[in-house]
Amino acid sequence: MDVHIIAKLKSSYEAWHQLFVADADRRSKICDESRTLVSKANETTAVITVFDVDIEAMGAMMADPEFQKMTEDHVEKHIPYLMTPLS
């Protein structure tokens, strides 16, 4: 499953992006990290697309208190969307 996530930011995109890059090992356990896309949409929004996601593992990761503590100063909320390729 492919997932598109909108991250509403509390911090600057640059500060959040450093945190995001540093967390690649954790993401690689739930998706194909080599295909992950990330970009700044505006000053308070980042967009992330992850591919071949283990949805259950992603839910567990995002609910993990360690992940929540790591992101609490940077992210107001994550808004995930499942993606289906058009035929």
PyRosetta script that sets phi, psi and omega in degrees:
from pyrosetta import init, pose_from_sequence

init()
pose = pose_from_sequence("MDVHIIAKLKSSYEAWHQLFVADADRRSKICDESRTLVSKANETTAVITVFDVDIEAMGAMMADPEFQKMTEDHVEKHIPYLMTPLS")
pose.set_psi(1, 141.1)
pose.set_omega(1, 176.8)
pose.set_phi(2, -105.1)
pose.set_psi(2, 143.1)
pose.set_omega(2, -174.8)
pose.set_phi(3, -131.5)
pose.set_psi(3, 136.3)
pose.set_omega(3, 173.7)
pose.set_phi(4, -111.1)
pose.set_psi(4, 130.4)
pose.set_omega(4, -176.6)
pose.set_phi(5, -124.3)
pose.set_psi(5, 130.3)
pose.set_omega(5, 171.0)
pose.set_phi(6, -99.2)
pose.set_psi(6, 123.8)
pose.set_omega(6, 178.2)
pose.set_phi(7, -107.3)
pose.set_psi(7, 114.7)
pose.set_omega(7, 176.0)
pose.set_phi(8, -84.8)
pose.set_psi(8, 117.7)
pose.set_omega(8, -169.5)
pose.set_phi(9, -94.8)
pose.set_psi(9, 145.1)
pose.set_omega(9, 170.6)
pose.set_phi(10, -96.2)
pose.set_psi(10, -34.1)
pose.set_omega(10, -177.8)
pose.set_phi(11, -97.0)
pose.set_psi(11, -177.0)
pose.set_omega(11, 174.6)
pose.set_phi(12, -70.1)
pose.set_psi(12, 156.6)
pose.set_omega(12, 176.6)
pose.set_phi(13, -60.0)
pose.set_psi(13, -41.3)
pose.set_omega(13, -177.3)
pose.set_phi(14, -61.1)
pose.set_psi(14, -43.5)
pose.set_omega(14, 178.5)
pose.set_phi(15, -65.9)
pose.set_psi(15, -44.0)
pose.set_omega(15, 177.9)
pose.set_phi(16, -63.5)
pose.set_psi(16, -43.0)
pose.set_omega(16, -177.4)
pose.set_phi(17, -60.9)
pose.set_psi(17, -38.7)
pose.set_omega(17, 176.6)
pose.set_phi(18, -59.7)
pose.set_psi(18, -43.4)
pose.set_omega(18, 177.7)
pose.set_phi(19, -63.6)
pose.set_psi(19, -43.3)
pose.set_omega(19, -179.6)
pose.set_phi(20, -61.1)
pose.set_psi(20, -47.4)
pose.set_omega(20, -179.5)
pose.set_phi(21, -62.3)
pose.set_psi(21, -41.8)
pose.set_omega(21, -178.5)
pose.set_phi(22, -66.8)
pose.set_psi(22, -17.8)
pose.set_omega(22, -176.7)
pose.set_phi(23, -97.6)
pose.set_psi(23, 15.9)
pose.set_omega(23, -176.3)
pose.set_phi(24, -60.1)
pose.set_psi(24, -37.8)
pose.set_omega(24, -179.0)
pose.set_phi(25, -60.8)
pose.set_psi(25, -42.7)
pose.set_omega(25, 179.6)
pose.set_phi(26, -64.6)
pose.set_psi(26, -43.9)
pose.set_omega(26, 179.7)
pose.set_phi(27, -62.8)
pose.set_psi(27, -35.5)
pose.set_omega(27, -177.4)
pose.set_phi(28, -62.5)
pose.set_psi(28, -16.5)
pose.set_omega(28, 178.3)
pose.set_phi(29, -82.6)
pose.set_psi(29, -14.1)
pose.set_omega(29, -177.3)
pose.set_phi(30, -120.1)
pose.set_psi(30, -8.0)
pose.set_omega(30, -178.2)
pose.set_phi(31, -155.4)
pose.set_psi(31, 176.1)
pose.set_omega(31, 174.8)
pose.set_phi(32, -83.5)
pose.set_psi(32, 88.9)
pose.set_omega(32, -173.8)
pose.set_phi(33, -60.2)
pose.set_psi(33, -27.3)
pose.set_omega(33, -179.6)
pose.set_phi(34, -64.2)
pose.set_psi(34, -19.0)
pose.set_omega(34, -179.5)
pose.set_phi(35, -104.2)
pose.set_psi(35, -1.2)
pose.set_omega(35, -177.2)
pose.set_phi(36, -60.1)
pose.set_psi(36, 134.8)
pose.set_omega(36, 177.2)
pose.set_phi(37, -117.4)
pose.set_psi(37, 139.7)
pose.set_omega(37, 178.5)
pose.set_phi(38, -145.4)
pose.set_psi(38, 143.0)
pose.set_omega(38, -178.8)
pose.set_phi(39, -156.3)
pose.set_psi(39, 158.8)
pose.set_omega(39, 173.9)
pose.set_phi(40, -86.8)
pose.set_psi(40, 122.1)
pose.set_omega(40, 176.2)
pose.set_phi(41, -87.2)
pose.set_psi(41, -42.6)
pose.set_omega(41, 174.2)
pose.set_phi(42, -161.8)
pose.set_psi(42, -168.8)
pose.set_omega(42, -174.0)
pose.set_phi(43, -63.0)
pose.set_psi(43, -23.6)
pose.set_omega(43, -176.0)
pose.set_phi(44, -122.7)
pose.set_psi(44, 15.3)
pose.set_omega(44, -176.6)
pose.set_phi(45, -142.0)
pose.set_psi(45, 131.4)
pose.set_omega(45, 171.0)
pose.set_phi(46, -115.8)
pose.set_psi(46, 150.1)
pose.set_omega(46, 175.6)
pose.set_phi(47, -120.9)
pose.set_psi(47, 136.6)
pose.set_omega(47, -176.0)
pose.set_phi(48, -131.1)
pose.set_psi(48, 135.0)
pose.set_omega(48, 173.3)
pose.set_phi(49, -125.1)
pose.set_psi(49, 125.7)
pose.set_omega(49, 179.3)
pose.set_phi(50, -122.3)
pose.set_psi(50, 146.2)
pose.set_omega(50, -171.9)
pose.set_phi(51, -119.4)
pose.set_psi(51, 152.1)
pose.set_omega(51, 179.6)
pose.set_phi(52, 52.6)
pose.set_psi(52, 52.6)
pose.set_omega(52, -174.5)
pose.set_phi(53, -85.9)
pose.set_psi(53, 135.2)
pose.set_omega(53, 167.7)
pose.set_phi(54, -83.3)
pose.set_psi(54, 100.6)
pose.set_omega(54, -172.3)
pose.set_phi(55, -59.4)
pose.set_psi(55, -43.1)
pose.set_omega(55, 179.3)
pose.set_phi(56, -61.7)
pose.set_psi(56, -44.0)
pose.set_omega(56, 179.7)
pose.set_phi(57, -65.7)
pose.set_psi(57, -36.7)
pose.set_omega(57, 178.3)
pose.set_phi(58, -64.8)
pose.set_psi(58, -44.0)
pose.set_omega(58, 178.0)
pose.set_phi(59, -60.5)
pose.set_psi(59, -42.4)
pose.set_omega(59, 179.3)
pose.set_phi(60, -65.2)
pose.set_psi(60, -40.9)
pose.set_omega(60, 179.4)
pose.set_phi(61, -62.8)
pose.set_psi(61, -46.1)
pose.set_omega(61, -177.1)
pose.set_phi(62, -70.4)
pose.set_psi(62, -23.5)
pose.set_omega(62, 177.3)
pose.set_phi(63, -87.9)
pose.set_psi(63, -11.1)
pose.set_omega(63, -178.3)
pose.set_phi(64, -63.7)
pose.set_psi(64, 126.6)
pose.set_omega(64, 179.3)
pose.set_phi(65, -55.8)
pose.set_psi(65, -32.6)
pose.set_omega(65, 178.4)
pose.set_phi(66, -64.9)
pose.set_psi(66, -42.9)
pose.set_omega(66, 177.5)
pose.set_phi(67, -65.4)
pose.set_psi(67, -43.8)
pose.set_omega(67, -179.7)
pose.set_phi(68, -63.0)
pose.set_psi(68, -40.9)
pose.set_omega(68, 178.1)
pose.set_phi(69, -64.8)
pose.set_psi(69, -40.6)
pose.set_omega(69, -178.8)
pose.set_phi(70, -62.8)
pose.set_psi(70, -37.0)
pose.set_omega(70, -174.2)
pose.set_phi(71, -96.7)
pose.set_psi(71, -10.5)
pose.set_omega(71, -170.6)
pose.set_phi(72, -58.5)
pose.set_psi(72, -31.9)
pose.set_omega(72, 179.5)
pose.set_phi(73, -84.3)
pose.set_psi(73, -8.6)
pose.set_omega(73, -173.9)
pose.set_phi(74, -115.1)
pose.set_psi(74, -30.8)
pose.set_omega(74, -172.1)
pose.set_phi(75, -122.4)
pose.set_psi(75, 124.9)
pose.set_omega(75, 174.4)
pose.set_phi(76, -73.1)
pose.set_psi(76, -47.5)
pose.set_omega(76, 176.5)
pose.set_phi(77, -163.1)
pose.set_psi(77, 154.6)
pose.set_omega(77, 173.1)
pose.set_phi(78, -105.8)
pose.set_psi(78, 134.5)
pose.set_omega(78, 178.4)
pose.set_phi(79, -120.5)
pose.set_psi(79, 99.2)
pose.set_omega(79, -177.2)
pose.set_phi(80, -89.6)
pose.set_psi(80, 146.9)
pose.set_omega(80, 176.1)
pose.set_phi(81, -131.7)
pose.set_psi(81, 134.1)
pose.set_omega(81, 172.2)
pose.set_phi(82, -78.3)
pose.set_psi(82, 142.7)
pose.set_omega(82, -178.7)
pose.set_phi(83, -118.2)
pose.set_psi(83, 140.0)
pose.set_omega(83, 175.0)
pose.set_phi(84, -126.0)
pose.set_psi(84, 125.3)
pose.set_omega(84, 179.9)
pose.set_phi(85, -62.4)
pose.set_psi(85, 143.2)
pose.set_omega(85, 175.2)
pose.set_phi(86, -78.0)
pose.set_psi(86, 142.0)
pose.set_omega(86, 178.9)
pose.set_phi(87, -91.1)
pose.dump_pdb("model.pdb")
